[in-house]
Amino acid sequence: KGIEFIRSTYFNKLQYTKFSSSVGKFVGFTEQGMKNAAASNNNNIYMASLRAAKETICQPNIQRMYDNIL
């Protein structure tokens, strides 16, 4: 319940975009990032795969990650 899938895009140490599974869409942080976020948010197949990433990537590996951290 307390996990989140995040995908961020950086260039020259500046964050351009961020996808968060709790928000469910990309957010842009720069002018170009906002354009990229809008384009990504309009790509339904890509967005569906990212929205499913929490269940397909995070959930199956959560116990292993907790064991490695603790």
N, CA, C and O atoms as a Tripos MOL2 file, in Angstrom:
@<TRIPOS>MOLECULE
protein
  280   279    70     0     0
PROTEIN
NO_CHARGES

@<TRIPOS>ATOM
      1 N           0.8190   -1.2040    0.0000 N.3       1 LYS1
      2 CA          0.0000    0.0000    0.0000 C.3       1 LYS1
      3 C           0.8560    1.2580    0.0000 C.2       1 LYS1
      4 O           0.4820    2.2670   -0.5980 O.2       1 LYS1
      5 N           1.9940    1.2020    0.6630 N.am      2 GLY2
      6 CA          2.8320    2.3810    0.7840 C.3       2 GLY2
      7 C           3.9220    2.4800   -0.2600 C.2       2 GLY2
      8 O           4.8900    3.2160   -0.0680 O.2       2 GLY2
      9 N           3.7880    1.7510   -1.3710 N.am      3 ILE3
     10 CA          4.8140    1.8250   -2.4150 C.3       3 ILE3
     11 C           4.3200    2.6680   -3.5780 C.2       3 ILE3
     12 O           3.1200    2.8510   -3.7810 O.2       3 ILE3
     13 N           5.2810    3.1720   -4.3310 N.am      4 GLU4
     14 CA          4.9630    4.0400   -5.4670 C.3       4 GLU4
     15 C           5.9830    3.7950   -6.5650 C.2       4 GLU4
     16 O           7.1790    3.6870   -6.2960 O.2       4 GLU4
     17 N           5.5100    3.7080   -7.7980 N.am      5 PHE5
     18 CA          6.3900    3.5910   -8.9570 C.3       5 PHE5
     19 C           6.6300    4.9920   -9.4920 C.2       5 PHE5
     20 O           5.6830    5.7290   -9.7650 O.2       5 PHE5
     21 N           7.9080    5.3630   -9.6420 N.am      6 ILE6
     22 CA          8.2650    6.7020  -10.1330 C.3       6 ILE6
     23 C           9.2460    6.5490  -11.2850 C.2       6 ILE6
     24 O          10.2000    5.7760  -11.2030 O.2       6 ILE6
     25 N           9.0040    7.2930  -12.3570 N.am      7 ARG7
     26 CA          9.9420    7.3660  -13.4810 C.3       7 ARG7
     27 C          10.1910    8.8390  -13.7530 C.2       7 ARG7
     28 O           9.2710    9.5790  -14.1010 O.2       7 ARG7
     29 N          11.4320    9.2590  -13.5930 N.am      8 SER8
     30 CA         11.8090   10.6560  -13.7980 C.3       8 SER8
     31 C          12.7840   10.7830  -14.9530 C.2       8 SER8
     32 O          13.5580    9.8660  -15.2300 O.2       8 SER8
     33 N          12.7420   11.9210  -15.6220 N.am      9 THR9
     34 CA         13.6610   12.2190  -16.7100 C.3       9 THR9
     35 C          14.4900   13.4330  -16.3250 C.2       9 THR9
     36 O          13.9510   14.4780  -15.9620 O.2       9 THR9
     37 N          15.8160   13.2810  -16.4080 N.am     10 TYR10
     38 CA         16.7430   14.3580  -16.0650 C.3      10 TYR10
     39 C          17.6450   14.6540  -17.2510 C.2      10 TYR10
     40 O          17.9390   13.7680  -18.0530 O.2      10 TYR10
     41 N          18.0810   15.8910  -17.3590 N.am     11 PHE11
     42 CA         19.1010   16.2850  -18.3190 C.3      11 PHE11
     43 C          19.9430   17.3530  -17.6560 C.2      11 PHE11
     44 O          19.4140   18.3600  -17.1840 O.2      11 PHE11
     45 N          21.2640   17.1420  -17.6150 N.am     12 ASN12
     46 CA         22.1760   18.0630  -16.9250 C.3      12 ASN12
     47 C          21.7330   18.3450  -15.4930 C.2      12 ASN12
     48 O          21.7310   19.4880  -15.0370 O.2      12 ASN12
     49 N          21.3570   17.2690  -14.7940 N.am     13 LYS13
     50 CA         20.9520   17.3270  -13.3880 C.3      13 LYS13
     51 C          19.6780   18.1170  -13.1430 C.2      13 LYS13
     52 O          19.3830   18.4610  -11.9990 O.2      13 LYS13
     53 N          18.9160   18.4130  -14.1910 N.am     14 LEU14
     54 CA         17.6610   19.1470  -14.0790 C.3      14 LEU14
     55 C          16.5120   18.2020  -14.4070 C.2      14 LEU14
     56 O          16.4890   17.5940  -15.4770 O.2      14 LEU14
     57 N          15.5660   18.0810  -13.4920 N.am     15 GLN15
     58 CA         14.4340   17.1910  -13.7120 C.3      15 GLN15
     59 C          13.4630   17.8170  -14.7110 C.2      15 GLN15
     60 O          12.9940   18.9410  -14.5300 O.2      15 GLN15
     61 N          13.1730   17.0550  -15.7750 N.am     16 TYR16
     62 CA         12.2710   17.5320  -16.8170 C.3      16 TYR16
     63 C          10.8580   17.0090  -16.6110 C.2      16 TYR16
     64 O           9.8940   17.7750  -16.6440 O.2      16 TYR16
     65 N          10.7340   15.6860  -16.3960 N.am     17 THR17
     66 CA          9.4190   15.0760  -16.2190 C.3      17 THR17
     67 C           9.4560   14.0580  -15.1010 C.2      17 THR17
     68 O          10.5160   13.5710  -14.7090 O.2      17 THR17
     69 N           8.2720   13.7480  -14.5970 N.am     18 LYS18
     70 CA          8.1430   12.7290  -13.5630 C.3      18 LYS18
     71 C           6.7980   12.0460  -13.7260 C.2      18 LYS18
     72 O           5.7630   12.7030  -13.8390 O.2      18 LYS18
     73 N           6.8220   10.7060  -13.7380 N.am     19 PHE19
     74 CA          5.6030    9.9180  -13.6770 C.3      19 PHE19
     75 C           5.5390    9.3050  -12.3000 C.2      19 PHE19
     76 O           6.5210    8.7300  -11.8300 O.2      19 PHE19
     77 N           4.4140    9.4160  -11.6540 N.am     20 SER20
     78 CA          4.2080    8.8350  -10.3400 C.3      20 SER20
     79 C           2.9600    7.9750  -10.3980 C.2      20 SER20
     80 O           1.9280    8.4150  -10.9050 O.2      20 SER20
     81 N           3.0390    6.7410   -9.8800 N.am     21 SER21
     82 CA          1.8720    5.8670   -9.9080 C.3      21 SER21
     83 C           0.7420    6.4060   -9.0400 C.2      21 SER21
     84 O          -0.4190    6.0760   -9.2790 O.2      21 SER21
     85 N           1.0490    7.2170   -8.0490 N.am     22 SER22
     86 CA         -0.0200    7.7800   -7.2240 C.3      22 SER22
     87 C          -0.7610    8.9070   -7.9490 C.2      22 SER22
     88 O          -1.9420    9.1320   -7.6840 O.2      22 SER22
     89 N          -0.0870    9.6170   -8.8580 N.am     23 VAL23
     90 CA         -0.7310   10.6620   -9.6550 C.3      23 VAL23
     91 C          -1.3450   10.0520  -10.9130 C.2      23 VAL23
     92 O          -2.4390   10.4380  -11.3240 O.2      23 VAL23
     93 N          -0.6350    9.0950  -11.5260 N.am     24 GLY24
     94 CA         -1.1320    8.3990  -12.6910 C.3      24 GLY24
     95 C          -0.8810    9.0870  -14.0130 C.2      24 GLY24
     96 O          -1.4600    8.7110  -15.0330 O.2      24 GLY24
     97 N          -0.0210   10.0940  -14.0060 N.am     25 LYS25
     98 CA          0.3160   10.7850  -15.2510 C.3      25 LYS25
     99 C           1.6730   11.4540  -15.0930 C.2      25 LYS25
    100 O           2.2220   11.5370  -13.9940 O.2      25 LYS25
    101 N           2.2080   11.9370  -16.2330 N.am     26 PHE26
    102 CA          3.4620   12.6780  -16.2150 C.3      26 PHE26
    103 C           3.1930   14.1260  -15.8320 C.2      26 PHE26
    104 O           2.1500   14.6940  -16.1540 O.2      26 PHE26
    105 N           4.1620   14.7030  -15.1370 N.am     27 VAL27
    106 CA          4.1420   16.1180  -14.7980 C.3      27 VAL27
    107 C           5.4510   16.7030  -15.3250 C.2      27 VAL27
    108 O           6.5130   16.1080  -15.1450 O.2      27 VAL27
    109 N           5.3800   17.8560  -15.9700 N.am     28 GLY28
    110 CA          6.5670   18.5200  -16.4870 C.3      28 GLY28
    111 C           7.0310   19.6190  -15.5600 C.2      28 GLY28
    112 O           6.2180   20.3070  -14.9420 O.2      28 GLY28
    113 N           8.3430   19.7850  -15.4620 N.am     29 PHE29
    114 CA          8.9200   20.7860  -14.5660 C.3      29 PHE29
    115 C           9.6190   21.9230  -15.3020 C.2      29 PHE29
    116 O           9.9820   22.9290  -14.6940 O.2      29 PHE29
    117 N           9.8050   21.7640  -16.5990 N.am     30 THR30
    118 CA         10.3980   22.8130  -17.4290 C.3      30 THR30
    119 C           9.4810   23.0080  -18.6290 C.2      30 THR30
    120 O           8.5330   22.2460  -18.8160 O.2      30 THR30
    121 N           9.7530   24.0120  -19.4310 N.am     31 GLU31
    122 CA          8.9200   24.2380  -20.6190 C.3      31 GLU31
    123 C           8.9460   23.0190  -21.5350 C.2      31 GLU31
    124 O           7.8970   22.5510  -21.9790 O.2      31 GLU31
    125 N          10.1440   22.5030  -21.8180 N.am     32 GLN32
    126 CA         10.2490   21.3070  -22.6550 C.3      32 GLN32
    127 C           9.6580   20.0960  -21.9520 C.2      32 GLN32
    128 O           9.0390   19.2450  -22.5910 O.2      32 GLN32
    129 N           9.8450   20.0140  -20.6420 N.am     33 GLY33
    130 CA          9.2920   18.9060  -19.8720 C.3      33 GLY33
    131 C           7.7760   18.8730  -19.9200 C.2      33 GLY33
    132 O           7.1810   17.7970  -19.9810 O.2      33 GLY33
    133 N           7.1460   20.0360  -19.8930 N.am     34 MET34
    134 CA          5.6830   20.0940  -19.9840 C.3      34 MET34
    135 C           5.1980   19.6080  -21.3480 C.2      34 MET34
    136 O           4.1610   18.9510  -21.4410 O.2      34 MET34
    137 N           5.9460   19.9290  -22.4050 N.am     35 LYS35
    138 CA          5.5950   19.4460  -23.7500 C.3      35 LYS35
    139 C           5.7530   17.9300  -23.8230 C.2      35 LYS35
    140 O           4.8930   17.2330  -24.3610 O.2      35 LYS35
    141 N           6.8610   17.4280  -23.2770 N.am     36 ASN36
    142 CA          7.0960   15.9840  -23.2730 C.3      36 ASN36
    143 C           6.0520   15.2560  -22.4310 C.2      36 ASN36
    144 O           5.5780   14.1850  -22.8120 O.2      36 ASN36
    145 N           5.6950   15.8360  -21.2930 N.am     37 ALA37
    146 CA          4.6900   15.2250  -20.4230 C.3      37 ALA37
    147 C           3.3410   15.1570  -21.1330 C.2      37 ALA37
    148 O           2.6530   14.1390  -21.0560 O.2      37 ALA37
    149 N           2.9610   16.2180  -21.8150 N.am     38 ALA38
    150 CA          1.6880   16.2300  -22.5370 C.3      38 ALA38
    151 C           1.6770   15.1630  -23.6290 C.2      38 ALA38
    152 O           0.6800   14.4620  -23.8060 O.2      38 ALA38
    153 N           2.7770   15.0420  -24.3570 N.am     39 ALA39
    154 CA          2.8640   14.0270  -25.4110 C.3      39 ALA39
    155 C           2.7780   12.6250  -24.8220 C.2      39 ALA39
    156 O           2.0790   11.7680  -25.3620 O.2      39 ALA39
    157 N           3.4800   12.3870  -23.7280 N.am     40 SER40
    158 CA          3.4380   11.0660  -23.0870 C.3      40 SER40
    159 C           2.0550   10.7670  -22.5280 C.2      40 SER40
    160 O           1.5600    9.6480  -22.6620 O.2      40 SER40
    161 N           1.4330   11.7530  -21.9070 N.am     41 ASN41
    162 CA          0.1000   11.5510  -21.3300 C.3      41 ASN41
    163 C          -0.9440   11.2330  -22.3980 C.2      41 ASN41
    164 O          -1.9610   10.6080  -22.0980 O.2      41 ASN41
    165 N          -0.7060   11.6560  -23.6410 N.am     42 ASN42
    166 CA         -1.6440   11.3760  -24.7320 C.3      42 ASN42
    167 C          -1.3980   10.0230  -25.3910 C.2      42 ASN42
    168 O          -2.1870    9.6060  -26.2380 O.2      42 ASN42
    169 N          -0.3240    9.3300  -25.0230 N.am     43 ASN43
    170 CA         -0.0050    8.0180  -25.5730 C.3      43 ASN43
    171 C          -0.6470    6.9510  -24.6720 C.2      43 ASN43
    172 O          -0.0610    6.5410  -23.6700 O.2      43 ASN43
    173 N          -1.8390    6.5130  -25.0370 N.am     44 ASN44
    174 CA         -2.6360    5.6330  -24.1740 C.3      44 ASN44
    175 C          -1.9640    4.2990  -23.8700 C.2      44 ASN44
    176 O          -2.0520    3.8110  -22.7430 O.2      44 ASN44
    177 N          -1.2980    3.7040  -24.8470 N.am     45 ILE45
    178 CA         -0.6540    2.4040  -24.6210 C.3      45 ILE45
    179 C           0.5110    2.5500  -23.6420 C.2      45 ILE45
    180 O           0.6600    1.7360  -22.7300 O.2      45 ILE45
    181 N           1.3320    3.5780  -23.8250 N.am     46 TYR46
    182 CA          2.4610    3.8340  -22.9340 C.3      46 TYR46
    183 C           1.9790    4.1200  -21.5150 C.2      46 TYR46
    184 O           2.5450    3.6150  -20.5450 O.2      46 TYR46
    185 N           0.9340    4.9310  -21.4010 N.am     47 MET47
    186 CA          0.4180    5.2790  -20.0780 C.3      47 MET47
    187 C          -0.1720    4.0590  -19.3760 C.2      47 MET47
    188 O          -0.0140    3.9140  -18.1630 O.2      47 MET47
    189 N          -0.8440    3.1870  -20.1110 N.am     48 ALA48
    190 CA         -1.4010    1.9740  -19.5060 C.3      48 ALA48
    191 C          -0.2910    1.0860  -18.9570 C.2      48 ALA48
    192 O          -0.4370    0.4940  -17.8870 O.2      48 ALA48
    193 N           0.8190    0.9930  -19.6870 N.am     49 SER49
    194 CA          1.9330    0.1700  -19.2030 C.3      49 SER49
    195 C           2.5660    0.7760  -17.9590 C.2      49 SER49
    196 O           2.9590    0.0450  -17.0500 O.2      49 SER49
    197 N           2.6700    2.0880  -17.9050 N.am     50 LEU50
    198 CA          3.2500    2.7280  -16.7130 C.3      50 LEU50
    199 C           2.3130    2.6170  -15.5170 C.2      50 LEU50
    200 O           2.7630    2.4100  -14.3900 O.2      50 LEU50
    201 N           1.0210    2.7530  -15.7580 N.am     51 ARG51
    202 CA          0.0600    2.6250  -14.6520 C.3      51 ARG51
    203 C           0.0620    1.2100  -14.0820 C.2      51 ARG51
    204 O          -0.1930    1.0210  -12.8930 O.2      51 ARG51
    205 N           0.3480    0.2200  -14.9190 N.am     52 ALA52
    206 CA          0.3930   -1.1720  -14.4720 C.3      52 ALA52
    207 C           1.7370   -1.5360  -13.8430 C.2      52 ALA52
    208 O           1.8620   -2.6050  -13.2470 O.2      52 ALA52
    209 N           2.7350   -0.6790  -13.9620 N.am     53 ALA53
    210 CA          4.0820   -0.9960  -13.4860 C.3      53 ALA53
    211 C           4.1370   -1.2590  -11.9890 C.2      53 ALA53
    212 O           4.9370   -2.0810  -11.5420 O.2      53 ALA53
    213 N           3.3190   -0.5920  -11.2170 N.am     54 LYS54
    214 CA          3.3290   -0.8020   -9.7680 C.3      54 LYS54
    215 C           2.9960   -2.2620   -9.4490 C.2      54 LYS54
    216 O           3.6250   -2.8750   -8.5860 O.2      54 LYS54
    217 N           2.0030   -2.8110  -10.1520 N.am     55 GLU55
    218 CA          1.6070   -4.1940   -9.9110 C.3      55 GLU55
    219 C           2.5450   -5.2010  -10.5710 C.2      55 GLU55
    220 O           2.7450   -6.2940  -10.0410 O.2      55 GLU55
    221 N           3.1230   -4.8480  -11.7200 N.am     56 THR56
    222 CA          3.9570   -5.8130  -12.4440 C.3      56 THR56
    223 C           5.4260   -5.7580  -12.0500 C.2      56 THR56
    224 O           6.1260   -6.7650  -12.1640 O.2      56 THR56
    225 N           5.9050   -4.6220  -11.5940 N.am     57 ILE57
    226 CA          7.3240   -4.4840  -11.2270 C.3      57 ILE57
    227 C           7.4960   -4.4070   -9.7130 C.2      57 ILE57
    228 O           8.2980   -5.1430   -9.1390 O.2      57 ILE57
    229 N           6.7570   -3.5320   -9.0790 N.am     58 CYS58
    230 CA          6.9700   -3.2830   -7.6450 C.3      58 CYS58
    231 C           6.4230   -4.3990   -6.7570 C.2      58 CYS58
    232 O           7.1390   -4.9170   -5.8990 O.2      58 CYS58
    233 N           5.1610   -4.7680   -6.9590 N.am     59 GLN59
    234 CA          4.5350   -5.7540   -6.0770 C.3      59 GLN59
    235 C           5.2760   -7.0950   -6.0380 C.2      59 GLN59
    236 O           5.4950   -7.6260   -4.9490 O.2      59 GLN59
    237 N           5.6730   -7.6680   -7.1980 N.am     60 PRO60
    238 CA          6.3640   -8.9700   -7.1450 C.3      60 PRO60
    239 C           7.7390   -8.9180   -6.4700 C.2      60 PRO60
    240 O           8.2400   -9.9450   -6.0120 O.2      60 PRO60
    241 N           8.3450   -7.7480   -6.4060 N.am     61 ASN61
    242 CA          9.7020   -7.6340   -5.8690 C.3      61 ASN61
    243 C           9.7770   -6.9650   -4.5060 C.2      61 ASN61
    244 O          10.8730   -6.7770   -3.9780 O.2      61 ASN61
    245 N           8.6550   -6.6070   -3.9310 N.am     62 ILE62
    246 CA          8.6890   -5.8080   -2.6990 C.3      62 ILE62
    247 C           9.3270   -6.5590   -1.5330 C.2      62 ILE62
    248 O          10.0990   -5.9670   -0.7790 O.2      62 ILE62
    249 N           9.0240   -7.8450   -1.3650 N.am     63 GLN63
    250 CA          9.5950   -8.5800   -0.2400 C.3      63 GLN63
    251 C          11.1060   -8.7030   -0.3820 C.2      63 GLN63
    252 O          11.8330   -8.5530    0.6000 O.2      63 GLN63
    253 N          11.5900   -8.9750   -1.6020 N.am     64 ARG64
    254 CA         13.0220   -9.0650   -1.8400 C.3      64 ARG64
    255 C          13.7190   -7.7370   -1.5350 C.2      64 ARG64
    256 O          14.7980   -7.7200   -0.9430 O.2      64 ARG64
    257 N          13.1010   -6.6350   -1.9380 N.am     65 MET65
    258 CA         13.6900   -5.3150   -1.6860 C.3      65 MET65
    259 C          13.7360   -5.0240   -0.1770 C.2      65 MET65
    260 O          14.7510   -4.5540    0.3370 O.2      65 MET65
    261 N          12.6440   -5.3040    0.5180 N.am     66 TYR66
    262 CA         12.6310   -5.0910    1.9640 C.3      66 TYR66
    263 C          13.7040   -5.9380    2.6480 C.2      66 TYR66
    264 O          14.3850   -5.4610    3.5560 O.2      66 TYR66
    265 N          13.8560   -7.1920    2.2170 N.am     67 ASP67
    266 CA         14.8700   -8.0750    2.8140 C.3      67 ASP67
    267 C          16.2650   -7.5220    2.5800 C.2      67 ASP67
    268 O          17.1060   -7.5860    3.4770 O.2      67 ASP67
    269 N          16.5320   -6.9790    1.3960 N.am     68 ASN68
    270 CA         17.8560   -6.4130    1.0990 C.3      68 ASN68
    271 C          18.1160   -5.1320    1.8810 C.2      68 ASN68
    272 O          19.2440   -4.8780    2.3030 O.2      68 ASN68
    273 N          17.0900   -4.3360    2.0720 N.am     69 ILE69
    274 CA         17.2520   -3.0660    2.7890 C.3      69 ILE69
    275 C          17.4370   -3.3120    4.2840 C.2      69 ILE69
    276 O          18.3020   -2.7140    4.9250 O.2      69 ILE69
    277 N          16.6230   -4.1860    4.8160 N.am     70 LEU70
    278 CA         16.6780   -4.4490    6.2560 C.3      70 LEU70
    279 C          17.7810   -5.4230    6.5790 C.2      70 LEU70
    280 O          17.9800   -5.7660    7.7440 O.2      70 LEU70
@<TRIPOS>BOND
     1     1     2 1
     2     2     3 1
     3     3     4 2
     4     3     5 am
     5     5     6 1
     6     6     7 1
     7     7     8 2
     8     7     9 am
     9     9    10 1
    10    10    11 1
    11    11    12 2
    12    11    13 am
    13    13    14 1
    14    14    15 1
    15    15    16 2
    16    15    17 am
    17    17    18 1
    18    18    19 1
    19    19    20 2
    20    19    21 am
    21    21    22 1
    22    22    23 1
    23    23    24 2
    24    23    25 am
    25    25    26 1
    26    26    27 1
    27    27    28 2
    28    27    29 am
    29    29    30 1
    30    30    31 1
    31    31    32 2
    32    31    33 am
    33    33    34 1
    34    34    35 1
    35    35    36 2
    36    35    37 am
    37    37    38 1
    38    38    39 1
    39    39    40 2
    40    39    41 am
    41    41    42 1
    42    42    43 1
    43    43    44 2
    44    43    45 am
    45    45    46 1
    46    46    47 1
    47    47    48 2
    48    47    49 am
    49    49    50 1
    50    50    51 1
    51    51    52 2
    52    51    53 am
    53    53    54 1
    54    54    55 1
    55    55    56 2
    56    55    57 am
    57    57    58 1
    58    58    59 1
    59    59    60 2
    60    59    61 am
    61    61    62 1
    62    62    63 1
    63    63    64 2
    64    63    65 am
    65    65    66 1
    66    66    67 1
    67    67    68 2
    68    67    69 am
    69    69    70 1
    70    70    71 1
    71    71    72 2
    72    71    73 am
    73    73    74 1
    74    74    75 1
    75    75    76 2
    76    75    77 am
    77    77    78 1
    78    78    79 1
    79    79    80 2
    80    79    81 am
    81    81    82 1
    82    82    83 1
    83    83    84 2
    84    83    85 am
    85    85    86 1
    86    86    87 1
    87    87    88 2
    88    87    89 am
    89    89    90 1
    90    90    91 1
    91    91    92 2
    92    91    93 am
    93    93    94 1
    94    94    95 1
    95    95    96 2
    96    95    97 am
    97    97    98 1
    98    98    99 1
    99    99   100 2
   100    99   101 am
   101   101   102 1
   102   102   103 1
   103   103   104 2
   104   103   105 am
   105   105   106 1
   106   106   107 1
   107   107   108 2
   108   107   109 am
   109   109   110 1
   110   110   111 1
   111   111   112 2
   112   111   113 am
   113   113   114 1
   114   114   115 1
   115   115   116 2
   116   115   117 am
   117   117   118 1
   118   118   119 1
   119   119   120 2
   120   119   121 am
   121   121   122 1
   122   122   123 1
   123   123   124 2
   124   123   125 am
   125   125   126 1
   126   126   127 1
   127   127   128 2
   128   127   129 am
   129   129   130 1
   130   130   131 1
   131   131   132 2
   132   131   133 am
   133   133   134 1
   134   134   135 1
   135   135   136 2
   136   135   137 am
   137   137   138 1
   138   138   139 1
   139   139   140 2
   140   139   141 am
   141   141   142 1
   142   142   143 1
   143   143   144 2
   144   143   145 am
   145   145   146 1
   146   146   147 1
   147   147   148 2
   148   147   149 am
   149   149   150 1
   150   150   151 1
   151   151   152 2
   152   151   153 am
   153   153   154 1
   154   154   155 1
   155   155   156 2
   156   155   157 am
   157   157   158 1
   158   158   159 1
   159   159   160 2
   160   159   161 am
   161   161   162 1
   162   162   163 1
   163   163   164 2
   164   163   165 am
   165   165   166 1
   166   166   167 1
   167   167   168 2
   168   167   169 am
   169   169   170 1
   170   170   171 1
   171   171   172 2
   172   171   173 am
   173   173   174 1
   174   174   175 1
   175   175   176 2
   176   175   177 am
   177   177   178 1
   178   178   179 1
   179   179   180 2
   180   179   181 am
   181   181   182 1
   182   182   183 1
   183   183   184 2
   184   183   185 am
   185   185   186 1
   186   186   187 1
   187   187   188 2
   188   187   189 am
   189   189   190 1
   190   190   191 1
   191   191   192 2
   192   191   193 am
   193   193   194 1
   194   194   195 1
   195   195   196 2
   196   195   197 am
   197   197   198 1
   198   198   199 1
   199   199   200 2
   200   199   201 am
   201   201   202 1
   202   202   203 1
   203   203   204 2
   204   203   205 am
   205   205   206 1
   206   206   207 1
   207   207   208 2
   208   207   209 am
   209   209   210 1
   210   210   211 1
   211   211   212 2
   212   211   213 am
   213   213   214 1
   214   214   215 1
   215   215   216 2
   216   215   217 am
   217   217   218 1
   218   218   219 1
   219   219   220 2
   220   219   221 am
   221   221   222 1
   222   222   223 1
   223   223   224 2
   224   223   225 am
   225   225   226 1
   226   226   227 1
   227   227   228 2
   228   227   229 am
   229   229   230 1
   230   230   231 1
   231   231   232 2
   232   231   233 am
   233   233   234 1
   234   234   235 1
   235   235   236 2
   236   235   237 am
   237   237   238 1
   238   238   239 1
   239   239   240 2
   240   239   241 am
   241   241   242 1
   242   242   243 1
   243   243   244 2
   244   243   245 am
   245   245   246 1
   246   246   247 1
   247   247   248 2
   248   247   249 am
   249   249   250 1
   250   250   251 1
   251   251   252 2
   252   251   253 am
   253   253   254 1
   254   254   255 1
   255   255   256 2
   256   255   257 am
   257   257   258 1
   258   258   259 1
   259   259   260 2
   260   259   261 am
   261   261   262 1
   262   262   263 1
   263   263   264 2
   264   263   265 am
   265   265   266 1
   266   266   267 1
   267   267   268 2
   268   267   269 am
   269   269   270 1
   270   270   271 1
   271   271   272 2
   272   271   273 am
   273   273   274 1
   274   274   275 1
   275   275   276 2
   276   275   277 am
   277   277   278 1
   278   278   279 1
   279   279   280 2
@<TRIPOS>SUBSTRUCTURE
     1 LYS1         2 RESIDUE 1 A LYS
     2 GLY2         6 RESIDUE 1 A GLY
     3 ILE3        10 RESIDUE 1 A ILE
     4 GLU4        14 RESIDUE 1 A GLU
     5 PHE5        18 RESIDUE 1 A PHE
     6 ILE6        22 RESIDUE 1 A ILE
     7 ARG7        26 RESIDUE 1 A ARG
     8 SER8        30 RESIDUE 1 A SER
     9 THR9        34 RESIDUE 1 A THR
    10 TYR10       38 RESIDUE 1 A TYR
    11 PHE11       42 RESIDUE 1 A PHE
    12 ASN12       46 RESIDUE 1 A ASN
    13 LYS13       50 RESIDUE 1 A LYS
    14 LEU14       54 RESIDUE 1 A LEU
    15 GLN15       58 RESIDUE 1 A GLN
    16 TYR16       62 RESIDUE 1 A TYR
    17 THR17       66 RESIDUE 1 A THR
    18 LYS18       70 RESIDUE 1 A LYS
    19 PHE19       74 RESIDUE 1 A PHE
    20 SER20       78 RESIDUE 1 A SER
    21 SER21       82 RESIDUE 1 A SER
    22 SER22       86 RESIDUE 1 A SER
    23 VAL23       90 RESIDUE 1 A VAL
    24 GLY24       94 RESIDUE 1 A GLY
    25 LYS25       98 RESIDUE 1 A LYS
    26 PHE26      102 RESIDUE 1 A PHE
    27 VAL27      106 RESIDUE 1 A VAL
    28 GLY28      110 RESIDUE 1 A GLY
    29 PHE29      114 RESIDUE 1 A PHE
    30 THR30      118 RESIDUE 1 A THR
    31 GLU31      122 RESIDUE 1 A GLU
    32 GLN32      126 RESIDUE 1 A GLN
    33 GLY33      130 RESIDUE 1 A GLY
    34 MET34      134 RESIDUE 1 A MET
    35 LYS35      138 RESIDUE 1 A LYS
    36 ASN36      142 RESIDUE 1 A ASN
    37 ALA37      146 RESIDUE 1 A ALA
    38 ALA38      150 RESIDUE 1 A ALA
    39 ALA39      154 RESIDUE 1 A ALA
    40 SER40      158 RESIDUE 1 A SER
    41 ASN41      162 RESIDUE 1 A ASN
    42 ASN42      166 RESIDUE 1 A ASN
    43 ASN43      170 RESIDUE 1 A ASN
    44 ASN44      174 RESIDUE 1 A ASN
    45 ILE45      178 RESIDUE 1 A ILE
    46 TYR46      182 RESIDUE 1 A TYR
    47 MET47      186 RESIDUE 1 A MET
    48 ALA48      190 RESIDUE 1 A ALA
    49 SER49      194 RESIDUE 1 A SER
    50 LEU50      198 RESIDUE 1 A LEU
    51 ARG51      202 RESIDUE 1 A ARG
    52 ALA52      206 RESIDUE 1 A ALA
    53 ALA53      210 RESIDUE 1 A ALA
    54 LYS54      214 RESIDUE 1 A LYS
    55 GLU55      218 RESIDUE 1 A GLU
    56 THR56      222 RESIDUE 1 A THR
    57 ILE57      226 RESIDUE 1 A ILE
    58 CYS58      230 RESIDUE 1 A CYS
    59 GLN59      234 RESIDUE 1 A GLN
    60 PRO60      238 RESIDUE 1 A PRO
    61 ASN61      242 RESIDUE 1 A ASN
    62 ILE62      246 RESIDUE 1 A ILE
    63 GLN63      250 RESIDUE 1 A GLN
    64 ARG64      254 RESIDUE 1 A ARG
    65 MET65      258 RESIDUE 1 A MET
    66 TYR66      262 RESIDUE 1 A TYR
    67 ASP67      266 RESIDUE 1 A ASP
    68 ASN68      270 RESIDUE 1 A ASN
    69 ILE69      274 RESIDUE 1 A ILE
    70 LEU70      278 RESIDUE 1 A LEU
